[in-house]
Amino acid sequence: MGEIEKLAKPIYDWIKENGNPHTQVIITSEQLRVTEDVLGIPMKE
């Protein structure tokens, strides 16, 4: 976990400075995406 945490810290810092509470960074083996939710409503049954 230490190595992943070390790698994630700069991304975390970037989100804090440039994003908002709805910003997400998704990293896969093929790309890095910065996304932002516009609306989310939990559905209860």
mmCIF file of the N, C-alpha and C atoms, coordinates in Angstrom:
data_MODEL
# 
_entry.id   MODEL 
# 
loop_
_atom_site.group_PDB 
_atom_site.id 
_atom_site.type_symbol 
_atom_site.label_atom_id 
_atom_site.label_alt_id 
_atom_site.label_comp_id 
_atom_site.label_asym_id 
_atom_site.label_entity_id 
_atom_site.label_seq_id 
_atom_site.pdbx_PDB_ins_code 
_atom_site.Cartn_x 
_atom_site.Cartn_y 
_atom_site.Cartn_z 
_atom_site.occupancy 
_atom_site.B_iso_or_equiv 
_atom_site.pdbx_formal_charge 
_atom_site.auth_seq_id 
_atom_site.auth_comp_id 
_atom_site.auth_asym_id 
_atom_site.auth_atom_id 
_atom_site.pdbx_PDB_model_num 
ATOM 1   N N  . MET A 1 1  ? 0.817   -1.204 0.000   1.00 0.00 ? 1  MET A N  1 
ATOM 2   C CA . MET A 1 1  ? 0.000   0.000  0.000   1.00 0.00 ? 1  MET A CA 1 
ATOM 3   C C  . MET A 1 1  ? 0.852   1.255  0.000   1.00 0.00 ? 1  MET A C  1 
ATOM 4   N N  . GLY A 1 2  ? 2.018   1.221  0.578   1.00 0.00 ? 2  GLY A N  1 
ATOM 5   C CA . GLY A 1 2  ? 2.855   2.405  0.658   1.00 0.00 ? 2  GLY A CA 1 
ATOM 6   C C  . GLY A 1 2  ? 3.191   2.988  -0.706  1.00 0.00 ? 2  GLY A C  1 
ATOM 7   N N  . GLU A 1 3  ? 3.496   2.122  -1.685  1.00 0.00 ? 3  GLU A N  1 
ATOM 8   C CA . GLU A 1 3  ? 3.862   2.598  -3.019  1.00 0.00 ? 3  GLU A CA 1 
ATOM 9   C C  . GLU A 1 3  ? 2.664   3.232  -3.726  1.00 0.00 ? 3  GLU A C  1 
ATOM 10  N N  . ILE A 1 4  ? 1.510   2.604  -3.644  1.00 0.00 ? 4  ILE A N  1 
ATOM 11  C CA . ILE A 1 4  ? 0.303   3.155  -4.277  1.00 0.00 ? 4  ILE A CA 1 
ATOM 12  C C  . ILE A 1 4  ? -0.076  4.484  -3.626  1.00 0.00 ? 4  ILE A C  1 
ATOM 13  N N  . GLU A 1 5  ? 0.019   4.543  -2.317  1.00 0.00 ? 5  GLU A N  1 
ATOM 14  C CA . GLU A 1 5  ? -0.290  5.786  -1.612  1.00 0.00 ? 5  GLU A CA 1 
ATOM 15  C C  . GLU A 1 5  ? 0.661   6.905  -2.057  1.00 0.00 ? 5  GLU A C  1 
ATOM 16  N N  . LYS A 1 6  ? 1.914   6.576  -2.228  1.00 0.00 ? 6  LYS A N  1 
ATOM 17  C CA . LYS A 1 6  ? 2.910   7.549  -2.671  1.00 0.00 ? 6  LYS A CA 1 
ATOM 18  C C  . LYS A 1 6  ? 2.593   8.049  -4.086  1.00 0.00 ? 6  LYS A C  1 
ATOM 19  N N  . LEU A 1 7  ? 2.149   7.145  -4.957  1.00 0.00 ? 7  LEU A N  1 
ATOM 20  C CA . LEU A 1 7  ? 1.789   7.515  -6.324  1.00 0.00 ? 7  LEU A CA 1 
ATOM 21  C C  . LEU A 1 7  ? 0.504   8.340  -6.376  1.00 0.00 ? 7  LEU A C  1 
ATOM 22  N N  . ALA A 1 8  ? -0.430  8.039  -5.495  1.00 0.00 ? 8  ALA A N  1 
ATOM 23  C CA . ALA A 1 8  ? -1.734  8.708  -5.510  1.00 0.00 ? 8  ALA A CA 1 
ATOM 24  C C  . ALA A 1 8  ? -1.691  10.114 -4.912  1.00 0.00 ? 8  ALA A C  1 
ATOM 25  N N  . LYS A 1 9  ? -0.752  10.396 -4.043  1.00 0.00 ? 9  LYS A N  1 
ATOM 26  C CA . LYS A 1 9  ? -0.710  11.685 -3.339  1.00 0.00 ? 9  LYS A CA 1 
ATOM 27  C C  . LYS A 1 9  ? -0.706  12.887 -4.286  1.00 0.00 ? 9  LYS A C  1 
ATOM 28  N N  . PRO A 1 10 ? 0.130   12.917 -5.349  1.00 0.00 ? 10 PRO A N  1 
ATOM 29  C CA . PRO A 1 10 ? 0.088   14.073 -6.250  1.00 0.00 ? 10 PRO A CA 1 
ATOM 30  C C  . PRO A 1 10 ? -1.266  14.237 -6.953  1.00 0.00 ? 10 PRO A C  1 
ATOM 31  N N  . ILE A 1 11 ? -1.914  13.133 -7.275  1.00 0.00 ? 11 ILE A N  1 
ATOM 32  C CA . ILE A 1 11 ? -3.233  13.203 -7.908  1.00 0.00 ? 11 ILE A CA 1 
ATOM 33  C C  . ILE A 1 11 ? -4.259  13.739 -6.913  1.00 0.00 ? 11 ILE A C  1 
ATOM 34  N N  . TYR A 1 12 ? -4.189  13.265 -5.696  1.00 0.00 ? 12 TYR A N  1 
ATOM 35  C CA . TYR A 1 12 ? -5.054  13.749 -4.624  1.00 0.00 ? 12 TYR A CA 1 
ATOM 36  C C  . TYR A 1 12 ? -4.885  15.259 -4.442  1.00 0.00 ? 12 TYR A C  1 
ATOM 37  N N  . ASP A 1 13 ? -3.633  15.694 -4.396  1.00 0.00 ? 13 ASP A N  1 
ATOM 38  C CA . ASP A 1 13 ? -3.353  17.123 -4.235  1.00 0.00 ? 13 ASP A CA 1 
ATOM 39  C C  . ASP A 1 13 ? -3.899  17.928 -5.412  1.00 0.00 ? 13 ASP A C  1 
ATOM 40  N N  . TRP A 1 14 ? -3.767  17.393 -6.625  1.00 0.00 ? 14 TRP A N  1 
ATOM 41  C CA . TRP A 1 14 ? -4.278  18.079 -7.814  1.00 0.00 ? 14 TRP A CA 1 
ATOM 42  C C  . TRP A 1 14 ? -5.801  18.248 -7.728  1.00 0.00 ? 14 TRP A C  1 
ATOM 43  N N  . ILE A 1 15 ? -6.498  17.181 -7.307  1.00 0.00 ? 15 ILE A N  1 
ATOM 44  C CA . ILE A 1 15 ? -7.956  17.263 -7.182  1.00 0.00 ? 15 ILE A CA 1 
ATOM 45  C C  . ILE A 1 15 ? -8.341  18.319 -6.147  1.00 0.00 ? 15 ILE A C  1 
ATOM 46  N N  . LYS A 1 16 ? -7.634  18.355 -5.025  1.00 0.00 ? 16 LYS A N  1 
ATOM 47  C CA . LYS A 1 16 ? -7.933  19.348 -3.984  1.00 0.00 ? 16 LYS A CA 1 
ATOM 48  C C  . LYS A 1 16 ? -7.795  20.772 -4.515  1.00 0.00 ? 16 LYS A C  1 
ATOM 49  N N  . GLU A 1 17 ? -6.809  21.014 -5.384  1.00 0.00 ? 17 GLU A N  1 
ATOM 50  C CA . GLU A 1 17 ? -6.567  22.351 -5.919  1.00 0.00 ? 17 GLU A CA 1 
ATOM 51  C C  . GLU A 1 17 ? -7.441  22.689 -7.122  1.00 0.00 ? 17 GLU A C  1 
ATOM 52  N N  . ASN A 1 18 ? -7.766  21.710 -7.957  1.00 0.00 ? 18 ASN A N  1 
ATOM 53  C CA . ASN A 1 18 ? -8.416  21.971 -9.235  1.00 0.00 ? 18 ASN A CA 1 
ATOM 54  C C  . ASN A 1 18 ? -9.808  21.379 -9.383  1.00 0.00 ? 18 ASN A C  1 
ATOM 55  N N  . GLY A 1 19 ? -10.195 20.533 -8.474  1.00 0.00 ? 19 GLY A N  1 
ATOM 56  C CA . GLY A 1 19 ? -11.473 19.852 -8.610  1.00 0.00 ? 19 GLY A CA 1 
ATOM 57  C C  . GLY A 1 19 ? -12.485 20.372 -7.615  1.00 0.00 ? 19 GLY A C  1 
ATOM 58  N N  . ASN A 1 20 ? -13.458 19.555 -7.357  1.00 0.00 ? 20 ASN A N  1 
ATOM 59  C CA . ASN A 1 20 ? -14.501 19.840 -6.378  1.00 0.00 ? 20 ASN A CA 1 
ATOM 60  C C  . ASN A 1 20 ? -14.918 18.504 -5.763  1.00 0.00 ? 20 ASN A C  1 
ATOM 61  N N  . PRO A 1 21 ? -15.862 18.490 -4.835  1.00 0.00 ? 21 PRO A N  1 
ATOM 62  C CA . PRO A 1 21 ? -16.226 17.216 -4.196  1.00 0.00 ? 21 PRO A CA 1 
ATOM 63  C C  . PRO A 1 21 ? -16.775 16.152 -5.151  1.00 0.00 ? 21 PRO A C  1 
ATOM 64  N N  . HIS A 1 22 ? -17.081 16.544 -6.392  1.00 0.00 ? 22 HIS A N  1 
ATOM 65  C CA . HIS A 1 22 ? -17.654 15.605 -7.354  1.00 0.00 ? 22 HIS A CA 1 
ATOM 66  C C  . HIS A 1 22 ? -16.630 15.112 -8.371  1.00 0.00 ? 22 HIS A C  1 
ATOM 67  N N  . THR A 1 23 ? -15.385 15.553 -8.264  1.00 0.00 ? 23 THR A N  1 
ATOM 68  C CA . THR A 1 23 ? -14.333 15.168 -9.204  1.00 0.00 ? 23 THR A CA 1 
ATOM 69  C C  . THR A 1 23 ? -13.789 13.785 -8.852  1.00 0.00 ? 23 THR A C  1 
ATOM 70  N N  . GLN A 1 24 ? -13.597 12.982 -9.893  1.00 0.00 ? 24 GLN A N  1 
ATOM 71  C CA . GLN A 1 24 ? -13.008 11.653 -9.729  1.00 0.00 ? 24 GLN A CA 1 
ATOM 72  C C  . GLN A 1 24 ? -11.912 11.475 -10.760 1.00 0.00 ? 24 GLN A C  1 
ATOM 73  N N  . VAL A 1 25 ? -10.884 10.734 -10.421 1.00 0.00 ? 25 VAL A N  1 
ATOM 74  C CA . VAL A 1 25 ? -9.862  10.329 -11.373 1.00 0.00 ? 25 VAL A CA 1 
ATOM 75  C C  . VAL A 1 25 ? -9.941  8.817  -11.471 1.00 0.00 ? 25 VAL A C  1 
ATOM 76  N N  . ILE A 1 26 ? -10.103 8.336  -12.690 1.00 0.00 ? 26 ILE A N  1 
ATOM 77  C CA . ILE A 1 26 ? -10.193 6.895  -12.934 1.00 0.00 ? 26 ILE A CA 1 
ATOM 78  C C  . ILE A 1 26 ? -8.973  6.502  -13.749 1.00 0.00 ? 26 ILE A C  1 
ATOM 79  N N  . ILE A 1 27 ? -8.185  5.590  -13.204 1.00 0.00 ? 27 ILE A N  1 
ATOM 80  C CA . ILE A 1 27 ? -6.967  5.152  -13.871 1.00 0.00 ? 27 ILE A CA 1 
ATOM 81  C C  . ILE A 1 27 ? -7.106  3.675  -14.212 1.00 0.00 ? 27 ILE A C  1 
ATOM 82  N N  . THR A 1 28 ? -6.930  3.370  -15.489 1.00 0.00 ? 28 THR A N  1 
ATOM 83  C CA . THR A 1 28 ? -6.930  1.978  -15.939 1.00 0.00 ? 28 THR A CA 1 
ATOM 84  C C  . THR A 1 28 ? -5.589  1.700  -16.599 1.00 0.00 ? 28 THR A C  1 
ATOM 85  N N  . SER A 1 29 ? -5.423  0.511  -17.119 1.00 0.00 ? 29 SER A N  1 
ATOM 86  C CA . SER A 1 29 ? -4.174  0.173  -17.801 1.00 0.00 ? 29 SER A CA 1 
ATOM 87  C C  . SER A 1 29 ? -4.053  0.872  -19.148 1.00 0.00 ? 29 SER A C  1 
ATOM 88  N N  . GLU A 1 30 ? -5.139  1.495  -19.616 1.00 0.00 ? 30 GLU A N  1 
ATOM 89  C CA . GLU A 1 30 ? -5.128  2.128  -20.932 1.00 0.00 ? 30 GLU A CA 1 
ATOM 90  C C  . GLU A 1 30 ? -5.307  3.644  -20.900 1.00 0.00 ? 30 GLU A C  1 
ATOM 91  N N  . GLN A 1 31 ? -5.792  4.220  -19.788 1.00 0.00 ? 31 GLN A N  1 
ATOM 92  C CA . GLN A 1 31 ? -6.037  5.658  -19.778 1.00 0.00 ? 31 GLN A CA 1 
ATOM 93  C C  . GLN A 1 31 ? -6.217  6.212  -18.375 1.00 0.00 ? 31 GLN A C  1 
ATOM 94  N N  . LEU A 1 32 ? -6.148  7.503  -18.291 1.00 0.00 ? 32 LEU A N  1 
ATOM 95  C CA . LEU A 1 32 ? -6.473  8.236  -17.075 1.00 0.00 ? 32 LEU A CA 1 
ATOM 96  C C  . LEU A 1 32 ? -7.596  9.189  -17.444 1.00 0.00 ? 32 LEU A C  1 
ATOM 97  N N  . ARG A 1 33 ? -8.700  9.151  -16.697 1.00 0.00 ? 33 ARG A N  1 
ATOM 98  C CA . ARG A 1 33 ? -9.848  10.020 -16.972 1.00 0.00 ? 33 ARG A CA 1 
ATOM 99  C C  . ARG A 1 33 ? -10.162 10.844 -15.748 1.00 0.00 ? 33 ARG A C  1 
ATOM 100 N N  . VAL A 1 34 ? -10.431 12.122 -15.959 1.00 0.00 ? 34 VAL A N  1 
ATOM 101 C CA . VAL A 1 34 ? -10.922 12.992 -14.903 1.00 0.00 ? 34 VAL A CA 1 
ATOM 102 C C  . VAL A 1 34 ? -12.398 13.199 -15.198 1.00 0.00 ? 34 VAL A C  1 
ATOM 103 N N  . THR A 1 35 ? -13.249 12.807 -14.247 1.00 0.00 ? 35 THR A N  1 
ATOM 104 C CA . THR A 1 35 ? -14.691 12.912 -14.443 1.00 0.00 ? 35 THR A CA 1 
ATOM 105 C C  . THR A 1 35 ? -15.303 13.735 -13.325 1.00 0.00 ? 35 THR A C  1 
ATOM 106 N N  . GLU A 1 36 ? -16.537 14.156 -13.555 1.00 0.00 ? 36 GLU A N  1 
ATOM 107 C CA . GLU A 1 36 ? -17.259 14.921 -12.545 1.00 0.00 ? 36 GLU A CA 1 
ATOM 108 C C  . GLU A 1 36 ? -18.733 14.547 -12.619 1.00 0.00 ? 36 GLU A C  1 
ATOM 109 N N  . ASP A 1 37 ? -19.293 14.128 -11.509 1.00 0.00 ? 37 ASP A N  1 
ATOM 110 C CA . ASP A 1 37 ? -20.717 13.826 -11.471 1.00 0.00 ? 37 ASP A CA 1 
ATOM 111 C C  . ASP A 1 37 ? -21.509 15.122 -11.548 1.00 0.00 ? 37 ASP A C  1 
ATOM 112 N N  . VAL A 1 38 ? -22.569 15.098 -12.325 1.00 0.00 ? 38 VAL A N  1 
ATOM 113 C CA . VAL A 1 38 ? -23.455 16.252 -12.439 1.00 0.00 ? 38 VAL A CA 1 
ATOM 114 C C  . VAL A 1 38 ? -24.636 16.097 -11.490 1.00 0.00 ? 38 VAL A C  1 
ATOM 115 N N  . LEU A 1 39 ? -25.153 14.873 -11.394 1.00 0.00 ? 39 LEU A N  1 
ATOM 116 C CA . LEU A 1 39 ? -26.311 14.623 -10.549 1.00 0.00 ? 39 LEU A CA 1 
ATOM 117 C C  . LEU A 1 39 ? -26.270 13.182 -10.086 1.00 0.00 ? 39 LEU A C  1 
ATOM 118 N N  . GLY A 1 40 ? -26.585 12.969 -8.847  1.00 0.00 ? 40 GLY A N  1 
ATOM 119 C CA . GLY A 1 40 ? -26.691 11.612 -8.321  1.00 0.00 ? 40 GLY A CA 1 
ATOM 120 C C  . GLY A 1 40 ? -27.797 11.561 -7.291  1.00 0.00 ? 40 GLY A C  1 
ATOM 121 N N  . ILE A 1 41 ? -28.727 10.679 -7.498  1.00 0.00 ? 41 ILE A N  1 
ATOM 122 C CA . ILE A 1 41 ? -29.858 10.530 -6.577  1.00 0.00 ? 41 ILE A CA 1 
ATOM 123 C C  . ILE A 1 41 ? -29.928 9.069  -6.154  1.00 0.00 ? 41 ILE A C  1 
ATOM 124 N N  . PRO A 1 42 ? -29.709 8.785  -4.866  1.00 0.00 ? 42 PRO A N  1 
ATOM 125 C CA . PRO A 1 42 ? -29.818 7.394  -4.429  1.00 0.00 ? 42 PRO A CA 1 
ATOM 126 C C  . PRO A 1 42 ? -31.272 6.921  -4.524  1.00 0.00 ? 42 PRO A C  1 
ATOM 127 N N  . MET A 1 43 ? -31.451 5.748  -5.033  1.00 0.00 ? 43 MET A N  1 
ATOM 128 C CA . MET A 1 43 ? -32.799 5.191  -5.191  1.00 0.00 ? 43 MET A CA 1 
ATOM 129 C C  . MET A 1 43 ? -33.045 4.167  -4.093  1.00 0.00 ? 43 MET A C  1 
ATOM 130 N N  . LYS A 1 44 ? -34.110 4.363  -3.339  1.00 0.00 ? 44 LYS A N  1 
ATOM 131 C CA . LYS A 1 44 ? -34.475 3.427  -2.274  1.00 0.00 ? 44 LYS A CA 1 
ATOM 132 C C  . LYS A 1 44 ? -35.697 2.640  -2.712  1.00 0.00 ? 44 LYS A C  1 
ATOM 133 N N  . GLU A 1 45 ? -35.718 1.397  -2.309  1.00 0.00 ? 45 GLU A N  1 
ATOM 134 C CA . GLU A 1 45 ? -36.866 0.564  -2.673  1.00 0.00 ? 45 GLU A CA 1 
ATOM 135 C C  . GLU A 1 45 ? -37.849 0.524  -1.547  1.00 0.00 ? 45 GLU A C  1 
# 
